[in-house]
Amino acid sequence: MNFPAYTTHDPAVPVWCVTPDIDGCIHRFFDTCPFSPSGRYLAAFRIPDETRMPEPGEAGEIVVVDLQAGDVRVVATTRGWEPQMGANLNWGPDDDTLIYNDLDVDTWQPYGVRLDWTTGKADRLEGTVYHVSPDGRWAVSASMDRMCRTQLGYGVTLPEDRVPRNLGARDDDGLWITDIDTGRRKLLLSLCDAAGVCPNLATDTDKWEIYGFHSKFNNQGDRLIFTIRAFPVDGPKRFNAISGGGLTFNVLTLRPDGSELTNAVPAEHWKHGGHHINFFSQGDMLSMNLGIHGREKGMFFCQCGVDGSALGTMLESVPGSGHPTIHPNGRHILTDSYAQEPVAYGDGSVPLRLVDRQSGEDRHIVRMMVEPGELPHRAMRVDPHPAWDREWRRVAFNGFADGTRRVYVADLGEVV
C-alpha cells in the first residue's frame, strides 16, 4: 500500500496511515464499511476545526482515498454533520456513488445527498441518511435534527431553538426509510408503535421524551436494527454517561417493510450498562456489550437472536469493550476500547483487540493514541470505530497523531 506504515508500539499486523497529509479525518462508524464496493477506495470525513464543537451551518469535507494509487481527494462539502460520525457517509451500489447528509441553512432542515463523486453530479433526497442497504437502494435514519437531545456528537449541528422535542411517543417521528432512486421518504416505524413493544414505555408515554437513534441493515438487507432512547420529561435534557439522567434504551428489530417488529433487547437488560449493538455477518444474531452480571462486574461480549432469544455471554473469560464485531468465521471478535475502559492503557492510547472465542485469547494487535491532552468537549473524543472491508480482511480505524485525527488501515489477513 502506497502510504506510510504505522509502527508505533510494534503492531502485530501491517498498518498504514491513509490520510497522512490531510488533517482532521475520520471514517463513519464501526458497523458501516468505509471501503468502496470494489475495495479500491475509502470514504472519510474531514472536521474543519478540531479544537472546538462545530457551529451550526459550518461546512466539513467529504474525502475519498484511493488505496491503490495513494491519492487523497476532497470531493464535496457538507453542513449536515456532527463530530462523532461526520455526515454519515455511506457508499452506494458502486465505486462512484456516495450517500451522506447535508443541511439547508435557510430552513435548518437536514436532507440526504446522492453524489457521483467522479463527476460532481448530486441529487437531493427527501430523507436523511444513517445507514444504506447493501444494494445501495434504501437509506434508513432516525430524525437527524433530534439526535442531540439524547447525546451530543450525533445527527446534525443546529441552532438550539431549531432542535425539536419529542414529548411522549409521537406518531409523526421514528424510523424513516428513503428510496434513493426516487429520493422519496416515508415513515417506516413511528415512535408510538415502537414504544408499544417496550414494556417500560408502553404505558404513561406522556412522562417520557422518546427519540430514535441508531439504525442498521444486516448484510443480507432483509432486517433492521432500530434503537430508541427515552428519558423523563422532567429530567435532564440529555445524558453524558451510560447510566446518567434516567435515560433508557431499547433495541428493536424489524423487516424493511415494517413487519416482524420485536423488542430484542428491552430496557430491563440495559440497567447495568451496555452499548453498541450490531448484527452478526449472517444477519440472524445480534452482538453487543452488556453488563449482564451487574454493574460491578463490568460489561461482557453478549449475543442474542434477532427476536431476543438466547440472550447471554459469548465468553466469560475476558471483558467487553468498545465497538465489537464478529468475524464471519464465528471465532473472532474485533473491538477497540474507550480511553476510560479497564482494557485501555491509561495514557490516552487504546488497543484494537482480537478476541478468540474458542481459546479466550485477548490479543492487542494495535495500540493507538486517541485522547492526548484535554478535550474541548466529550463529544470531540476520537473513537477508533474499527470497521471491516467487504472481504473481512482489512480494517479501517481512527486514531490521533501529530495533533490531529487520522484514518488507518490494518491488514488482518494473517491473523483471522
Salt bridges, closest charged atoms under 4 A:
ASP23 OD1 - ARG406 NH1 3.23
ASP31 OD1 - ARG28 NH1 3.15
ASP49 OD2 - ARG52 NE 3.26
GLU50 OE1 - ARG405 NH1 2.91
GLU58 OE2 - ARG52 NH2 2.68
GLU61 OE1 - ARG46 NH1 3.15
ASP66 OD2 - ARG40 NH2 2.81
ASP104 OD2 - ARG124 NH1 3.84
ASP123 OD2 - ARG114 NH2 3.08
ASP123 OD1 - LYS121 NZ 2.93
GLU126 OE2 - ARG184 NE 2.74
ASP145 OD1 - ARG146 NH1 3.27
GLU160 OE2 - ARG149 NH1 3.10
GLU160 OE1 - LYS237 NZ 3.22
ASP172 OD1 - ARG170 NE 2.79
ASP173 OD2 - ARG146 NE 3.40
ASP179 OD2 - ARG137 NH2 2.75
ASP181 OD1 - ARG114 NH1 3.79
ASP181 OD2 - ARG137 NE 3.14
ASP204 OD2 - LYS207 NZ 3.79
GLU209 OE2 - ARG165 NH2 2.25
ASP222 OD2 - ARG255 NH1 3.77
GLU260 OE1 - ARG223 NH2 3.43
GLU260 OE1 - ARG255 NE 3.35
GLU268 OE2 - LYS271 NZ 2.82
GLU316 OE2 - HIS293 NE2 2.99
ASP336 OD1 - HIS323 ND1 2.86
GLU341 OE2 - HIS275 NE2 3.72
ASP347 OD2 - ARG367 NH2 2.82
ASP356 OD2 - ARG331 NE 2.80
ASP362 OD2 - ARG353 NH2 2.80
GLU371 OE2 - ARG378 NH1 2.68
ASP383 OD2 - ARG381 NE 3.09
ASP383 OD2 - HIS385 NE2 3.46
ASP389 OD2 - ARG394 NE 3.00
ASP411 OD1 - ARG393 NE 2.95
